[in-house]
Amino acid sequence: MDPIAVIYRYYNNASTTDTYYKVVSYILRHLREIPQLSITELAEKTYTSQATISRFVRMIGLENFRDFRQYFDEVLHSSKNSFLRMSPSTLSVVNTQPQTFLSEYTGQVIDALEDLRQTLRFEDVDELIHRVDQAENTALLGFSDSLQVAKDIQLGYLVLGKAVEVAESQVKMKEVMTRYTSRDLVIILSNYGNFFAHYQSFYQHLSTSEIPLVLITQNYNAMDMFGFVQTIFLSSRRHLAIGNYPMRVFSDYYVRRLLAIHQLG
């Protein structure tokens, strides 16, 4: 899970008396300071200790305080509109012609889903289901909203009494890479390549291991496919403006097909 998502999940659920609440509250209120602070300074400002800060950093899925500062530096330098994939011109249309934007945006979503309908083959889905059935252990990897899709698939397997892992943190991902063998399976869900951009070093190590890798992506022909035992494309062209609708529909279809095969097959 994206560290900022972990932070917000904690912030939205924790009591003000919980261990990391002061740390989370300070970060969200002083975001621009974080890349400049030392671990000692952050501990002092949050009335905690360096040990508490170190544990917090690992709790949100980062390895050390250096990675923590670098992560928030990247957050601060990313575009305010990037998470919605909106250019300044698109934002202007939303502001001045909201009905026009709504019509165009829904049309783009429909177009992307029609592309998915024509591109996705049920035989590929069945092949992946078979791979997971045969694997001793299966882990799903993703970044940001792809992780929620991974959890939907994870819940589908729970209904069947099979446990699959979703590696949300760097710590968990490294554990998977260390523990998994050729008898296991790793499935990477990546809408437009963000997973590979954020976890480049991890993927390089993973791709040279003996672990079988499967890629599910909306980014047609954007990756070197030779490192994967199977690649499932969810589109024949890029639909950058509409987010992960094809991936979400895929996960819903995958779980339905999974249950149909195992309960009725």
C-alpha positions in Angstrom: 0.0 0.0 0.0 1.2 3.5 -0.8 2.6 5.0 2.5 0.4 8.0 2.3 -2.6 5.7 2.1 -1.4 3.8 5.2 -1.0 7.1 7.0 -4.5 8.2 6.2 -5.9 4.8 7.2 -4.3 5.2 10.5 -5.4 8.8 10.9 -9.0 7.9 10.0 -9.2 5.0 12.5 -6.8 5.7 15.4 -7.6 7.4 18.7 -5.7 10.6 19.5 -4.1 8.7 22.3 -2.7 5.9 20.0 1.1 5.5 19.6 1.7 7.1 16.3 -1.2 9.6 16.2 1.0 12.6 17.1 3.5 11.6 14.4 0.7 11.2 11.7 -1.0 14.4 12.7 2.2 16.4 12.5 3.1 15.0 9.1 -0.3 15.8 7.6 -0.1 19.4 9.0 3.5 20.1 8.1 4.0 18.1 4.9 6.5 20.6 3.4 8.8 20.3 6.4 9.2 16.6 6.4 11.9 16.2 3.7 14.1 18.7 5.6 13.8 17.2 9.0 16.2 14.8 10.7 14.8 11.8 12.6 15.8 13.6 15.9 14.0 16.8 14.9 10.8 14.9 13.9 10.9 13.0 17.2 11.3 16.3 19.1 8.4 18.0 17.2 6.1 15.0 17.8 7.1 14.5 21.5 8.2 10.9 20.7 11.5 9.1 20.4 13.8 8.2 17.5 12.9 4.6 18.1 9.2 5.4 17.7 9.8 7.2 14.5 11.8 4.3 13.1 9.0 1.9 14.0 6.5 4.2 12.4 8.5 4.4 9.2 8.5 0.6 8.9 4.8 0.5 9.8 4.0 2.6 6.7 6.0 0.3 4.5 9.3 2.1 4.2 12.7 0.7 5.2 14.4 3.6 6.9 14.2 7.4 7.5 16.1 8.2 4.4 13.5 6.5 2.3 10.8 8.3 4.4 12.2 11.7 3.6 12.7 10.8 -0.1 9.2 9.6 -0.4 7.7 12.8 0.9 10.0 14.9 -1.3 8.6 13.0 -4.3 5.0 13.6 -3.0 5.7 17.3 -2.7 7.2 17.6 -6.2 4.4 15.7 -7.9 1.6 17.6 -9.6 -1.5 18.3 -7.6 -3.5 16.9 -10.4 -1.4 13.9 -11.3 -3.3 11.4 -9.2 -6.4 12.2 -11.3 -4.3 12.3 -14.5 -5.6 15.8 -15.3 -3.6 18.3 -17.4 -4.0 22.0 -16.9 -6.2 22.2 -20.0 -8.4 19.4 -18.7 -8.7 21.2 -15.4 -9.8 24.3 -17.2 -12.5 22.4 -19.1 -13.8 20.9 -15.8 -14.0 24.5 -14.4 -15.6 26.3 -17.3 -17.5 23.5 -19.1 -18.4 20.9 -16.5 -21.1 19.2 -18.5 -18.9 18.9 -21.5 -16.2 17.3 -19.4 -18.7 14.9 -17.9 -19.8 13.8 -21.3 -16.3 13.4 -22.7 -15.0 11.6 -19.6 -17.8 9.1 -19.4 -17.3 8.5 -23.1 -13.6 7.7 -22.5 -14.5 5.3 -19.7 -17.0 3.5 -22.0 -14.4 3.4 -24.8 -11.8 1.9 -22.4 -14.3 -0.8 -21.2 -15.2 -1.7 -24.7 -11.5 -2.1 -25.5 -11.3 -4.4 -22.5 -14.2 -6.4 -23.7 -12.5 -7.0 -27.1 -9.0 -7.5 -25.7 -9.4 -9.8 -22.7 -9.6 -13.5 -23.5 -11.3 -15.8 -21.0 -8.7 -18.4 -21.8 -6.0 -16.2 -20.4 -8.1 -15.7 -17.2 -8.5 -19.5 -16.9 -4.8 -20.0 -17.5 -4.0 -17.7 -14.6 -6.6 -19.4 -12.3 -4.9 -22.7 -13.1 -1.4 -21.2 -12.3 -2.6 -20.0 -8.9 -4.3 -23.4 -8.2 -0.9 -25.2 -9.0 1.3 -22.8 -7.0 2.2 -23.5 -3.4 2.0 -19.8 -2.5 0.8 -16.8 -4.5 1.5 -13.2 -3.8 -0.2 -10.2 -5.5 1.8 -7.0 -5.9 0.7 -3.5 -6.9 1.0 0.1 -6.3 -1.6 2.6 -5.0 -5.1 1.7 -6.5 -3.8 -1.5 -7.9 -3.5 -2.8 -4.4 -7.2 -2.5 -3.8 -7.8 -4.6 -6.9 -5.4 -7.1 -5.5 -7.4 -7.2 -2.2 -10.6 -7.9 -4.2 -9.0 -10.9 -5.8 -7.6 -12.0 -2.4 -11.1 -11.9 -0.9 -12.4 -14.0 -3.8 -9.9 -16.7 -2.9 -10.8 -16.4 0.7 -14.4 -17.6 -0.2 -12.8 -20.8 -1.6 -10.6 -21.3 1.5 -7.4 -20.5 -0.3 -5.0 -17.9 1.2 -3.1 -15.6 -1.2 -0.9 -12.8 0.0 -1.0 -9.1 -0.9 2.3 -7.5 -0.3 1.5 -4.0 0.7 4.9 -2.9 2.0 8.5 -3.0 0.9 9.2 -5.2 3.9 6.5 -7.7 2.9 7.7 -7.6 -0.8 11.3 -8.4 0.2 10.0 -11.2 2.4 8.1 -12.7 -0.5 11.2 -12.4 -2.7 13.3 -14.2 -0.1 10.8 -16.9 0.8 9.3 -17.7 -2.6 10.7 -20.4 -5.0 9.9 -21.8 -8.4 7.0 -23.6 -6.9 5.3 -20.3 -6.0 3.8 -17.5 -8.1 3.9 -13.7 -8.0 1.3 -11.6 -9.8 2.0 -8.0 -10.5 -0.9 -5.6 -11.2 0.2 -2.4 -12.8 -2.1 0.0 -14.6 0.4 2.1 -16.4 3.8 1.1 -15.1 3.8 2.9 -11.7 4.7 -0.3 -9.9 7.9 -0.6 -11.9 8.7 3.1 -11.6 8.4 3.0 -7.8 9.9 -0.4 -7.1 12.5 -0.6 -9.9 15.3 -2.1 -7.8 13.0 -4.6 -6.2 11.6 -5.7 -9.6 15.1 -6.1 -11.0 16.0 -8.5 -8.2 12.6 -10.3 -8.6 13.0 -10.7 -12.4 16.4 -12.4 -11.9 15.0 -14.9 -9.4 13.5 -18.3 -10.1 10.0 -17.1 -9.0 7.4 -17.3 -11.9 6.0 -13.9 -12.6 2.7 -12.9 -14.1 1.8 -9.3 -15.3 -1.7 -7.9 -15.5 -1.6 -4.4 -17.1 -3.6 -1.7 -19.0 -0.3 -0.5 -20.5 -0.3 -2.4 -23.8 3.2 -3.3 -25.1 4.9 -1.0 -22.6 7.0 -3.7 -20.8 9.5 -6.2 -21.9 7.4 -9.4 -21.7 10.3 -11.9 -21.6 10.5 -11.8 -17.8 6.9 -13.0 -17.4 5.5 -16.5 -17.7 2.2 -14.9 -18.6 1.0 -11.4 -19.5 -2.6 -10.3 -19.5 -3.4 -7.1 -21.4 -6.6 -5.3 -20.5 -6.5 -2.9 -23.4 -5.0 -2.6 -26.9 -4.1 1.0 -26.4 -3.5 3.4 -23.6 -6.4 5.1 -21.8 -4.5 7.4 -19.5 -7.3 9.8 -18.6 -9.7 7.2 -17.1 -7.7 5.6 -14.3 -8.1 2.0 -13.5 -11.6 1.1 -14.6 -10.4 -1.7 -16.8 -8.4 -3.2 -14.0 -11.4 -3.0 -11.6 -13.7 -4.7 -14.1 -11.0 -7.4 -14.7 -10.8 -8.2 -11.0 -14.6 -8.5 -10.7 -14.7 -10.8 -13.8 -11.7 -12.8 -12.5 -13.3 -13.5 -9.2 -16.7 -14.4 -10.8 -14.9 -16.8 -13.2 -12.8 -18.2 -10.3 -15.9 -19.0 -8.3 -17.8 -20.5 -11.3 -14.9 -22.8 -12.1 -14.4 -24.1 -8.6 -18.0 -24.3 -7.5 -19.7 -25.4 -10.7 -16.8 -26.8 -12.7 
